[in-house]
Amino acid sequence: MKQAVVGILAHVDAGKTTLAEALLYHAGVIRVRGRVDHGDTHLDTDKVERDRGITIFSKQAVLDHAGTHLMLLDAPGHVDFSAEAERTLSVLDYAVLVVGANDGVTGYTATLWDLLERHGVPTIIFVNKMDLAGADRVGVLAQLQERLSDACLDFGEHASSVLAEAAAATDEDALDEYLESGVLADDTLRRLVRERSIFPVRFGSALRDEGVDGLLDLLAWLPGERTWPREFAARVYKVTHEAGERISWLKVTGGALRPKDLLDGVSRSGAWAEKVNQVRIYTGARYELATAAPAGSVCAVTGLTHVLPGDTLGAEPPQPQPVLAPVLAYRVDPGALDEHAVFSALSELAEEDPMLGVAWDSDLGEIRLMLMGAVQLEVVRGRLAERLGAELEFGQGSILYKETIAAPARGYGHFEPLRHYAEAHLLLEPLAPGSGVEFGTVCATDDLDLNWQRLILTNAMERTHRGVLTGAPLTDVRITLVSGRAHPKHTEGGDFRQATYRAIRQALMRARERGEAVLLEPWYRFSLEVPGDKVGRALADLTRMNARFSAPEARGPLMAIEGTVPASELGDYALDVVAYTGGEGRLSTVFSGYEPCHDAEKVIEAAAYDPEADLPNTPDSVFCSHGAGYTVKWFEAEEHMHVSDDPARQRPYRPADASFFSKA
């Protein structure tokens, strides 16, 4: 039987979950369709999801139709949970992008489209809510072709001559076939969809049961027979906890996975090997135990305690790093609860959602929570209340800044109190935005044994390094071990940890001294639609917020302005838009990445961060003389180092060994 993993994605309120219910109903999986407004859908099973009427966690369902086994993944639609949607893309064979006929292509729709392109997922577009007054089939199709791709083609009749001619124009081989025969074979159309040369568009109303059968037929028609590698491989796309059990959700991309199989891998805590207890196939909240999950299928397994979303297993190569990232930080008040229990519960949630950051701020003695937005915070609050039995208080949210460097900087760290010894020389280099932190080595093994090099890289990777402008996390930097020295008797593992940390900080201080330390802030891409008589107000607001934007353009009865804006300036502007347009205007935003801070001097002054007073992150080195250790300030440390940086002894750059490679 043919099979495919199909994801359903959309902007919130486009009717995605309603469409999923309709597909399950038409395939005979469920007898009664649930409704979002009734809180009884089969896939939105979490209490918060049903209370708010939105999808927060990706859900799985299986169905068979017309000789094809389809595994549906219903992904979140709210922008605060776009990271969960992005992780789902890594396991999809096809995606259905749901577009509301009333909204058209929103800013978040465009973001999902970009992510689908980045992951190379063949995409079908379902224009929903065509039953609403004013729904314009021709107008929506034109907008899809203008804003997404001119290869968005109406598949209402997938064998029509109009479709064949338009599809043939996208591919040379297809054009030759069309010119010879006047038609395109089904296999050719399937290939064009699979290669993302064309994007089928179907129209209908999931709520009114219109166009659902046609979409289901199309999904069953598209997949072809596929040969998978025989060696076991898998991608982990989600981790959850249910009734005290840790459940890992994955797609098998090679071989097969069976209960009691022994899997191994490497995490930040080191190498691990664990046995799979159960293999489960879920439909909503229900599951069946499977004797095997063959290649091409998605499943959930118990027994794995080390894997995280985004990890790969077996022969599967590493996956691209996610584009999205948390932009807000909150202080967590444990109240009467034990702060260790609170931190443990938050860490468990962070395992399920890597875009949820949890950290203990030793300077302030408090738990810090990093996330995407207010809705996600509400969800975290509710889930913590369920697990801890009490509601927590959170401080005022603040922007999560980051820091990087604009030019390469050398760092020198030496740690030599009595009977201890370690020296590390590191090179920090700027990387492209969104790269995170990379690690590698050019150090010769003649200078420093490989085991010490690995230890230095492990030490460098085990923490989030703080910048020297505001103490914000360091990002978009490659840290390379250049040289170092150990003592045959006095060097211990912790010595290189100290030398490594000091070398990184010393490099950052040198960058700061030269004006090459850079403060970064999160920016949003926005789409603002307002009535024509409110354009002047909108442009004035955007200018005041230091936004970058294009000229207004007509979009139906409204004028649309698109651009990017600092997250720190946005605030509750969406509510302002509703107020000054009398409810006619709308603002949609999505995270677009980190860029240099537009008011860096003001932020740095307000932070009043003194990097030299931050003793747990000191840039100074420790040397030994006459049986006693003494401190050498960072700006003098290089002159005291015991190792000379001789380029002739350095090897070409290589990343850290696979078992230690990381992007923070």
N, C-alpha and C positions, 0 to 999 in steps of 0.2 A: 504493500500500500504506500502511495506517495504521502509525504508528510512535510510540514512546515511549521515554524514558530512565527506567529503573527502578533505584532504589538499594535495596540490601539492607543493613539496619542491625540491630544487636543488641548486647546485653551479651555480653561474652566468655563462651564455653562454651555459648551458646544454640543453636549448630548452624548458624550463618549460612553459613559456607563450605560445609558439607555440603549445605545447601539449594541453594546456587548450583551446586554440582557436579551435583546431581540435576536441576535445571532444564536445564542444558546437555545432560545425557544424554538426557532425555526429548525435547528438541528436535532431537536428532540431531547436535549440534555435536561431541560427544566420544563415542567408542565404549566407553570404560571409565571408570567414575567413580573419581576419586582419593579418598583418605581422609586427614583431618587427622592421625590417629594413625599413618598410614603415611608421612606426609611427601611424598605424591605428588599433591597437589591441583593442578589446572590454573591456579588463580588465585593461590594463595599461592606465588609463584615465588621470592621472596627467601630466601636461606639462613637468615637469622635467623627468618623467618616459619615455615619448615619445622622448624627446630630447636625453636622454642618452641610451635609449634602454634597460633599466633594470627595474625590479619590485622593488618598494620602499615601497609601502603600500599594505597590504593584501587586496584582493578583493573577492567579493562573487558573485556566479552565481548559478542558479538552473536549473536542467534538469530532465527529466523523461526518463527512458529507461528500457525496458523489465520488467515492473511492479515494478520498484524501483525508488523512488524519491531521487535524489542525490543533495546535496548542496555542491558545489565546493568552496574551499578557496584557492586562488592563493597567496602563501606567498612570501616575498622578497627573492632574491637569492644572493644579495651582502653581504659580511661579515659585512659591516658597519651597516646593518639593520637586523642582525641576531636576535636581541632582539625582533623585530616585528614578525619574524618567530617563535621564541620560544613561544611567547604569543599565537599564533595561535594554537599551539599543544594542549593547554589545552581544546580545544573544539572539537577535532577531534575524529571520530569513526575509521577512517582509514586514512592512508597517502600513497601517491604515491611519492616515492623518485626517481627523474629523474637523471640518470647517463649518461653522454655523452660517447659514445663508443670511442671517440678519447681521452678523458681525463681519463676515468676510475674513480677509487675512489680517489678523491682529499682530501686534509686535511679538507676542509670545509664539504665535503660529510661525512667524518668520524665524524665530530662534530655534524652534523644533525642527524646522526645515534645514537650517544650517547644521544642526547636530546630526540629522539623518544623512546629510551629504558627507559630513566628516566621518561617520561610521560606515558609509557606503551601503546603506540599507535601501533596497528597492521599495518604492512607496506608491501606495494607492491613496487617492483622496476621495473621501466621502463627504459630499456637501449635504449637511443635515438641515432639518427644519425648513424644508421646501414648502411645507404646508402653511407657513406664516404669510400673512398678507404682505405683498410687496416683494416677495422672494423672486429674484431675477436670475434665471438660469444662465442666460447669455452674459449678463453683467458680471456674475460671480466667476464664470469661466474666464472671461477677459481679465479679471483682476488676478486670478490664479496665474495666468500666463504672463501677466505683466510683473507681478511681484515675486513669484516663485520660479517658474520656468515656462518658456514658450512651448515646451514639450508636454505640458499638461493637456491631455487629450480626452475628449468625451468618449467614454467606453459604453455608452448606453446600448450601442449595437457594435460589439467588438469586431464584427466581420464586415462592417460597412466600408464602402469604397472611399468615403471621405476620410475615415479613420486610417485606412491603409495608406492612402496618399500622404497624409500628414506624418504617419509613423515612418514611412519609407524615406522621407526627407531628412531623417535624423541619422541615417546609417548608410554607408556606401553599398554594402552587400544587400541590404534590404531594398535599396533603390534599384539595384540591378534586377533583383527578383520581381519587383513591382513592374518595372518597364517590360520585362519579358512576359509576365503572366497577367498583369493587371490586378493581382491580389497578393496578399502576404499570407504565408502558411501560419498556422497556429504556433508552431514551434519558433518561428521567427519573431512573432509578437511576444511570446514568452521570453525569448532571449533579450529583446529590447527592453522589456520591463526589468528583467534580472540585472542587466547592465546599466540601469538607470538612464537609458537613452530616451525613454518615454515614461510618463506617469499617468496611469489610468485614472479617470475621474468618473465617479458615479454620483447620482443625485437621488435624494429621497427624504423620508421622515421616519426616524427610528420609532418615535412615539406613536405615529399613525400607521406603522407597519408598511411603509411604502419604500420600495427600492432595496429592502433588506435581503430578499431572496436573490436578487440580481447580484448584490455584493457577495453573498455567500457562494453563489455559483462561480463568480470571478476568482475568489480566494481558493476555491477547490480546483479551478482550471489552471491557475498559474504555475504551481510547483511541478517540476519534472523529476524524473528519477535521478538520484544523486549517489555517488560513491564516496563514502567517508574513509579516512585513514583507519587502519586496523589497530594502530597503537593508541592506548588510552590517552585521552586529553579532555580537558573540561575548563570552563570559565565560571567563576563564582560571581553572581550578580546581586545577591541579597543575603542577609543574615537576619534571622528573627529569633525571638525567645518565646516559647509557648509552654505553659505549665512547668516551668523550670528546665525545659529542654532547649538546647541551642540547635537551631535548624539552619542548614546551609542550602541555599538555592543555587542551582547551577545548570548549565547546558553542557551536555556531553558532545564533544566535537571530534571524538575518535574512539574506536573500540566500543566498550560497553562498561557500565558500572553496575556492580552487584553487591548485595548485602555481604558483609564480612570481608570485602576487598580492603587491602592495606594500602593507604595512600601516604605519600610523604611530600615534604616541601620545606621551605625556609621562610621564617617570619623574622621580625626584628628581635625576637627573643632567642632566635637560633633555629637549628634544624629540628623537625618534628616528624613523627610517623604515627598515624592513627588509623583505626579500623572503622569502616562504615558500618553502622548498626542497622539502619533501615533505609530503604529507598522508597520514597512516597511520591505519588502522582496526585496533585491537588486539583479540585474544582471548587473554587471559593474556599469555604472553611472545611469542607470535607476532603478526605483523601483515601486512596487505596494503596496498599502495600504492593510493591512490584518486585518480581524476581530479578529484573534487570532493566536498566535504562539504556537503550541502544543509542548509538551516535545519531545526532540530530535532534534528540529529545531534550526537554527540560524536566527537571525533577527536584525534589527536596530530600536531603539526607540528614540523618542524625549521627552523632559520634565524632564530628570534627569540631575541635574547640579552638583551633588556631587560625583558620581561614577568615578572610575579610572580603567584603565586596570589592571586586576588581582584581582579585587574585586569580592566578591560573594554575592548573594542575596537570601533571603528566607532561605530555609533549606539547601542550599549548603554549605558544609564545606570549610574552608580556603584552598587555593591552595598553592603548594610549591613556594618558592621564586625563581625568575629567576636566572640562573647561570651567565648570561652575565652582564657586567657593563661597563660604560664609562671609558676610560683610558686617555683621553686628556682634557686639560683645555685651554680655549681661553679667552682673554680679549675682551669685546665688546665695540666698540667705537660708541656711538649714533650719533656722528656728529651734524648736525643741528636739529635732531629730539629730541623730549622730551624724556628724559631717562625713565620716568615713563611709557610712551606709549610703548617704546621698551621693558622694563621689562615685561609689561603686555602681549605683543604679544609673547614674548619668553615663558612666563609662560603658555600661552594657548597652544603653541606647546609642552611644556613639559607634559601637560595633555594628549596629544595624544600619546606621546612617553616617558614613564617613564625613558628610558635610556638616555634621554636628560636632563641633570641637569642644572638648572638655579639658581644662587645665587647672592645676593648683598654683596660684600666684603666691610664691613664698614670701615675696616682699610685703604684700598686703595681707597675707594670711587668709585668703578667701578663694572660693571656687569660682572660676570664670567659665561662662558658657558662650560659645560662638555659633551663630546660626544665620539663616537667610532672611528671616522677617518675623513680623508679629504673629502671623497665623501659625508658623512653625513653633514659635514660643508657646502659644496656647496649647498646641498638641503635646509638646514636651511636658507642660504643666499637668495636663490631664493624665498622661501615661505614668508620670512619676507618682501622682496621687493614687493611681491603681496599684502600683508596685510597693509604695511606701506607706499607704494608708493615711496620708496627710498631704495637704497642699503646701507647696513652697512659695516663698516670695522671691521676686527677682527685682534687682535694681533697675534704674533707668538704662535703656540700651544706648550704647555708644558705638561710634564707627570703629571698625577693626582695621587699623592702618597696618601697613607692612613697610619694610625697608629693603633696599638693594644698594648696589654700587654702580657707578657710571664708568669705571675704568678698573683694570687689574690692580690688585694690591697684595703685597707679600706680607705674611704674618709669621712671627717668630715666638715660640713658646718654650720656656725652660722651667722645669720643676725639679729642684735639687735641695730640699731640706736634708738634714743629716740622715744618711743611709737610704736615701731615695735618689733616683736619677731618671730623667727623661727629657729629651729635646725633640721638638717637631717644628719643621718649616713647612708652611702651607702657602699655596697660591690661590687667591680668590679672584674669579673672573665673572664679569656680568654675562647673563644669558638673556635670551629673548623673553618678553613678557609672558607669564603663564608657565614658565619652565619649571618652577619650583627650585629645589636645591639638588644638585648632582654631586657625586663623589667619585674620585678616581686617584690614581697614583702615577708618578713618573720616577719614583725613588728607586735607585738601584739596590738590589738585594745584597750587594757587597757592602753597602753602607748601613742597611737596616734589614734584618731578617724578615722574611715574608710574614711570619706570625705576628711580629710587632707592627708591620704595615697594616695587616688586617685589623689588629686591635685599634690602631689609630682611626681607621675608617669607621669601625664600629662605634667608637667613642664619638666621632663627629656626627654620626647618624642618629644617635640615641636620644637626642634632645632637639627641641626647637631653639635655634640660636636667636638671640635678641640683637636688634640693631642698636646703634649708638646715638641716634637722634632723639628717639622717644622711647626706646626699649621695645619697639614693635618687632614682630617676628621677621626674620630674614628670609628673603625669597629671591628667585631668579638669579642664582649664583652657583657657579661650579667651584667646589672646594677640592683642590688637588694637593696630595702629599708630594712635596718636592724632595725633602731629605729629613734625616733625623738621626738620633743616636740613643742607644741603650747601654746600660752598664751590665757586665756579665754577672755581677753579684747583687747589686743594689736596686735594679729596676723591677718594679712590680706593676701589675696591670693598671692600678689606679693612678700611677705616676703619669702614664701617657694620656690618661683622661684629662688630668690637670694641664699638661703641656699643650694638648690639642685645643682645649677650650681657650687657653690664654693666647695661643697663636691666632685663632680665628678673631678674637676680640682685638688683638693688636693690629691685625690687618684692617679691621673696620675703623679703628681709631686713626690709622694712617690715611684711610680714604676720607674720613671726616675732616682731618687736618688740611687735606688738599681740596676740600669742597666737592668731593666725589661721592659722598654718601647721599642717597636719594630717598626721600619719604614718598611712599605710594599710598593711594587711597582708592577705594572701589568706585567704579563708574557704572551707571546704568544706561542701556540703550532705551530710548522711549519713543512712543508714538502718541501724539496729542492731537485729538480731533475736537474742534470747537466750531460753533456757528460763525459765519463770515464776519458778523459785527463784533465778535469777541477776539479776533485775531490780534488786534493791537495790544489788548491786555495780555494775551498769551505770550506774545513776543517780548513784551516788557518783563514779564515774570521770568522767562527763560534767560534773558540777558542778565537779570539780577542774580540768578542762580548759577551764573558762569557756565551755562550750557553751550554746547556747539550744535548747531541745527541747520537744516536746509530751508530753502524758501517754501512757504506754504503752497500746497497744491490741493485742488478740488478732489474730494472723495465723496461722491454722492452729494447729499445736501450740506455736508460739513467741509471744513478746510482742515487738512492734515499737515502737521509739522513733525518731522522726525529728526532725531539726533542723539547725542549722549550728554549726560549730566552727572556731576559728582553726587554720590549717594548722600553725602553730608548735607547737601543743599536741598534735597528732594522733600524730606520730612513728610507731612500729610498733604502734599500738594494735590493729590488725587481728590481729596475731599473739597479743596478749594475750587477745583475745576467744576465739580458737580454744583457747587454753590453759585459761582459767578456765571454759569451757563444755564442755570435753571434746570439742571438735570439732563441737558442735551449733549454736553461734552463728555469726553472720557479720556483717561490717561492709562496707557499700558506700559509697563516697564519690565525689563529683564536685565540681569547682571551681564555686563559686557567685558569685565576684566579690571585689573589694577593698572593705574596710570600715575605719573607724577602728581603729587598733591597740588591742587590749585592755590592753596593758601598755606604752604608748608611752614613759612616763618611763624605764622600765627599759631599753628598747631604745635610746633616745636616749643615755642615760648610758653604756651599753656601747659604742656606736659612737664616742663621744668625738670627734665630727666638729666641726671648727672652720671654718665657712664663710668667714671672713675670711682664714684661712691657706691656703685652697684657691685659689692664685694663678691657675691656668688658668681658674677660674670666679669671678674677683673681682667684687664688687659696686661697687667704687670707680670713679671717673671720672678722666680725664686732661684737664687744661686747659693752656693755654699763656700764659706771661707773660714779657715781655722776652726773647723768642727761645728760651725753654726750657720744656719740659713739666713739669708738677708734678701730683701726685696729690691728689685731694679725696676724703675718706672718704664712704662711701655715705650716711651720715645727714646730711651737709652738702651733698650734690651738687645737690639741687633748687634751692637758693638761688643756685647759680652758673650755672644753665642759661641759654642764650642765647635760647630760644624760650619764649614764654608760652602756656599751654594756654587758648586762648580758645574756649569752646564754640560761639560764633557762627560760627567758621570750620570747624567739624567737620561732616562729612556723616553721614547715617545709616550704621549699620554695614553693611558688605558683606563677604562672605567673600573670601579671596584669589582672584585670577583662577583660572579652572578649571585653567590650566596650572601653577598653583602651589598649588592647594588640597591640604590633607593633614590626616589625623587620625593622630597619632603613637600 
